Amino acid sequence: MKEGKDYLLRQHPAPQWEDHWVVILQNDPYKKVTVDFSNITLSAMEEGRSDRDLTFTYRVLHTPKEAPYLDTDEFEEYVSDVIRHVLETHDEKNANIYVSTETGEVVSVDP
């Protein structure tokens, strides 16, 4: 998966959300479907695991008329792959800001 090829990141179109971003999917059958992610949570790294559990909510902001029905496990798995890729690539660039759900303070995340 690659940003700019498989998905685009853009500023949220709603003025009240101008500091948020959306994902515009670029591959069929979901081409041009626009998704807004929120409540993104990564679990703490557990011993013996190579990744963290990821939870999130999403809202579809735009669905082209040619797009298939989106309330499916396949679509949810696809957007899960996309958000995981976004987080991983931006983490490599040190572009993510992590905030504790317990304290609300910015925290560092060890690989």
FIGU-355210 format. One record per residue (C-alpha): x, y, z; residue number from 0; residue in three letters. Coordinates in steps of 0.1 Angstrom, whole numbers, plus 5000, padded with zeros to 4 digits. Last residue first. Example, Ala and Ser with C-alpha at 12.3 -4.5 7.8 and 13.67 -1.06 7.14 Angstrom:
+------+------+------+-----+------+
|   xx |   yy |   zz | pos | code |
+------+------+------+-----+------+
| 5137 | 4989 | 5071 |   1 |  Ser |
| 5123 | 4955 | 5078 |   0 |  Ala |
+------+------+------+-----+------+
This chain:
+------+------+------+-----+------+
|   xx |   yy |   zz | pos | code |
+------+------+------+-----+------+
| 5088 | 5009 | 5188 | 110 |  Pro |
| 5085 | 5032 | 5219 | 109 |  Asp |
| 5057 | 5056 | 5220 | 108 |  Val |
| 5062 | 5091 | 5235 | 107 |  Ser |
| 5033 | 5107 | 5253 | 106 |  Val |
| 5013 | 5139 | 5248 | 105 |  Val |
| 4990 | 5144 | 5277 | 104 |  Glu |
| 4952 | 5137 | 5278 | 103 |  Gly |
| 4958 | 5118 | 5311 | 102 |  Thr |
| 4941 | 5084 | 5306 | 101 |  Glu |
| 4937 | 5084 | 5268 | 100 |  Thr |
| 4973 | 5093 | 5265 |  99 |  Ser |
| 4981 | 5114 | 5234 |  98 |  Val |
| 5003 | 5103 | 5206 |  97 |  Tyr |
| 5014 | 5128 | 5179 |  96 |  Ile |
| 5024 | 5113 | 5146 |  95 |  Asn |
| 5048 | 5129 | 5122 |  94 |  Ala |
| 5080 | 5111 | 5133 |  93 |  Asn |
| 5085 | 5102 | 5097 |  92 |  Lys |
| 5084 | 5065 | 5105 |  91 |  Glu |
| 5053 | 5072 | 5125 |  90 |  Asp |
| 5038 | 5088 | 5094 |  89 |  His |
| 5043 | 5056 | 5075 |  88 |  Thr |
| 5030 | 5033 | 5103 |  87 |  Glu |
| 4999 | 5055 | 5110 |  86 |  Leu |
| 4989 | 5058 | 5074 |  85 |  Val |
| 4995 | 5021 | 5068 |  84 |  His |
| 4973 | 5011 | 5098 |  83 |  Arg |
| 4946 | 5035 | 5086 |  82 |  Ile |
| 4946 | 5019 | 5051 |  81 |  Val |
| 4947 | 4983 | 5064 |  80 |  Asp |
| 4917 | 4991 | 5087 |  79 |  Ser |
| 4900 | 5008 | 5058 |  78 |  Val |
| 4903 | 4975 | 5038 |  77 |  Tyr |
| 4892 | 4953 | 5068 |  76 |  Glu |
| 4861 | 4975 | 5072 |  75 |  Glu |
| 4854 | 4972 | 5035 |  74 |  Phe |
| 4857 | 4934 | 5035 |  73 |  Glu |
| 4835 | 4931 | 5067 |  72 |  Asp |
| 4807 | 4949 | 5049 |  71 |  Thr |
| 4787 | 4981 | 5052 |  70 |  Asp |
| 4802 | 4995 | 5021 |  69 |  Leu |
| 4777 | 4985 | 4994 |  68 |  Tyr |
| 4797 | 4988 | 4961 |  67 |  Pro |
| 4809 | 5021 | 4947 |  66 |  Ala |
| 4794 | 5032 | 4913 |  65 |  Glu |
| 4773 | 5060 | 4929 |  64 |  Lys |
| 4804 | 5075 | 4944 |  63 |  Pro |
| 4804 | 5074 | 4982 |  62 |  Thr |
| 4815 | 5105 | 5002 |  61 |  His |
| 4818 | 5112 | 5039 |  60 |  Leu |
| 4821 | 5076 | 5051 |  59 |  Val |
| 4826 | 5077 | 5088 |  58 |  Arg |
| 4852 | 5059 | 5107 |  57 |  Tyr |
| 4858 | 5046 | 5142 |  56 |  Thr |
| 4891 | 5033 | 5155 |  55 |  Phe |
| 4908 | 5005 | 5172 |  54 |  Thr |
| 4944 | 4992 | 5167 |  53 |  Leu |
| 4960 | 4965 | 5187 |  52 |  Asp |
| 4998 | 4969 | 5187 |  51 |  Arg |
| 5024 | 4951 | 5167 |  50 |  Asp |
| 5054 | 4927 | 5171 |  49 |  Ser |
| 5041 | 4908 | 5201 |  48 |  Arg |
| 5062 | 4888 | 5226 |  47 |  Gly |
| 5058 | 4914 | 5253 |  46 |  Glu |
| 5029 | 4937 | 5248 |  45 |  Glu |
| 5031 | 4971 | 5232 |  44 |  Met |
| 5005 | 4994 | 5246 |  43 |  Ala |
| 4972 | 4995 | 5226 |  42 |  Ser |
| 4968 | 5019 | 5197 |  41 |  Leu |
| 4936 | 5041 | 5196 |  40 |  Thr |
| 4921 | 5061 | 5168 |  39 |  Ile |
| 4889 | 5077 | 5181 |  38 |  Asn |
| 4883 | 5093 | 5146 |  37 |  Ser |
| 4887 | 5085 | 5109 |  36 |  Phe |
| 4870 | 5103 | 5081 |  35 |  Asp |
| 4866 | 5083 | 5048 |  34 |  Val |
| 4862 | 5094 | 5012 |  33 |  Thr |
| 4852 | 5068 | 4986 |  32 |  Val |
| 4869 | 5080 | 4954 |  31 |  Lys |
| 4878 | 5045 | 4942 |  30 |  Lys |
| 4863 | 5018 | 4965 |  29 |  Tyr |
| 4860 | 4990 | 4939 |  28 |  Pro |
| 4885 | 4999 | 4927 |  27 |  Asp |
| 4916 | 5017 | 4941 |  26 |  Asn |
| 4921 | 5053 | 4950 |  25 |  Gln |
| 4906 | 5058 | 4985 |  24 |  Leu |
| 4903 | 5093 | 4997 |  23 |  Ile |
| 4914 | 5096 | 5033 |  22 |  Val |
| 4903 | 5125 | 5055 |  21 |  Val |
| 4923 | 5150 | 5076 |  20 |  Trp |
| 4917 | 5171 | 5107 |  19 |  His |
| 4928 | 5206 | 5116 |  18 |  Asp |
| 4901 | 5221 | 5093 |  17 |  Glu |
| 4874 | 5202 | 5112 |  16 |  Trp |
| 4850 | 5232 | 5118 |  15 |  Gln |
| 4855 | 5242 | 5081 |  14 |  Pro |
| 4843 | 5209 | 5068 |  13 |  Ala |
| 4864 | 5196 | 5039 |  12 |  Pro |
| 4889 | 5177 | 5061 |  11 |  His |
| 4924 | 5183 | 5048 |  10 |  Gln |
| 4935 | 5156 | 5024 |   9 |  Arg |
| 4953 | 5123 | 5026 |   8 |  Leu |
| 4952 | 5103 | 4993 |   7 |  Leu |
| 4949 | 5065 | 4990 |   6 |  Tyr |
| 4963 | 5037 | 4969 |   5 |  Asp |
| 4988 | 5057 | 4948 |   4 |  Lys |
| 4995 | 5089 | 4968 |   3 |  Gly |
| 5001 | 5070 | 5000 |   2 |  Glu |
| 5013 | 5035 | 4991 |   1 |  Lys |
| 5000 | 5000 | 5000 |   0 |  Met |
+------+------+------+-----+------+
